[in-house]
Amino acid sequence: MKEKRFEDALQELEAIVKRLESGELALEESLKIFEEGVALSRYCFQKLEEAEKRVSILVKDESSLKRVPFETGEDDHTEGD
């Protein structure tokens, strides 16, 4: 997949989901854009993993790596987090 901004890929993925949820597409068209959505989903996941690794590297505590969870500002924690 061509290199693109994470935000652009996510926006494209959201548009695909809306089109699929509309139920107005023919089967072949649905399969085609579903495949595009899967590729975009994998791309976004890869970008998120890369960002997580960069954050982990940047948050060092002397000689050991200290992992600090990224706070999103949302209060959606489940028990056991």
C-alpha positions in Angstrom: 0.0 0.0 0.0 1.2 3.5 -0.9 2.5 5.5 2.1 -0.2 7.8 3.4 -1.0 9.6 6.6 -2.7 7.5 9.3 -5.5 10.0 9.5 -6.2 9.8 5.8 -6.2 6.0 5.8 -8.5 6.0 8.8 -10.9 8.4 7.1 -10.9 6.2 4.0 -11.7 3.1 6.1 -14.6 4.9 7.8 -16.0 5.8 4.4 -15.8 2.2 3.3 -17.5 1.0 6.4 -20.4 3.5 5.8 -20.7 2.3 2.2 -20.8 -1.4 3.3 -23.3 -0.7 6.0 -25.6 1.1 3.6 -26.5 -2.2 2.0 -26.9 -0.5 -1.4 -23.9 -2.1 -3.1 -23.8 -5.1 -5.4 -22.0 -8.2 -4.1 -19.0 -7.8 -6.3 -18.6 -4.1 -5.4 -19.0 -5.0 -1.7 -16.3 -7.6 -1.9 -14.0 -5.2 -3.7 -14.3 -2.4 -1.2 -14.2 -4.9 1.7 -10.8 -6.0 0.5 -9.7 -2.4 0.3 -11.0 -1.9 3.9 -9.0 -4.9 5.1 -5.8 -3.5 3.6 -6.5 -0.1 5.1 -7.2 -1.7 8.5 -3.9 -3.6 8.4 -2.1 -0.4 7.4 -3.6 1.6 10.3 -2.8 -1.2 12.7 0.9 -1.2 11.5 1.1 2.6 11.9 -0.3 2.3 15.5 2.2 -0.4 16.4 5.0 1.8 15.0 3.8 4.7 17.1 3.6 2.6 20.2 7.2 1.4 19.7 8.4 5.0 19.2 6.6 6.1 22.4 8.1 3.2 24.3 11.6 4.1 23.2 11.1 7.8 24.1 9.9 7.0 27.6 13.1 5.7 29.1 13.8 5.6 32.8 17.6 5.6 33.1 18.9 2.3 31.8 15.6 0.4 31.8 12.7 1.0 29.5 9.6 2.1 31.3 6.3 1.5 29.5 3.7 4.1 30.1 0.2 3.7 28.8 -1.0 6.4 26.4 -3.9 8.3 27.8 -6.6 9.1 25.3 -8.6 11.3 27.7 -11.6 8.9 27.3 -12.9 7.2 30.4 -13.6 3.8 28.9 -11.4 1.5 31.1 -12.7 -1.9 31.9 -12.0 -3.8 35.1 -8.6 -5.4 35.0 -6.8 -2.7 33.0 
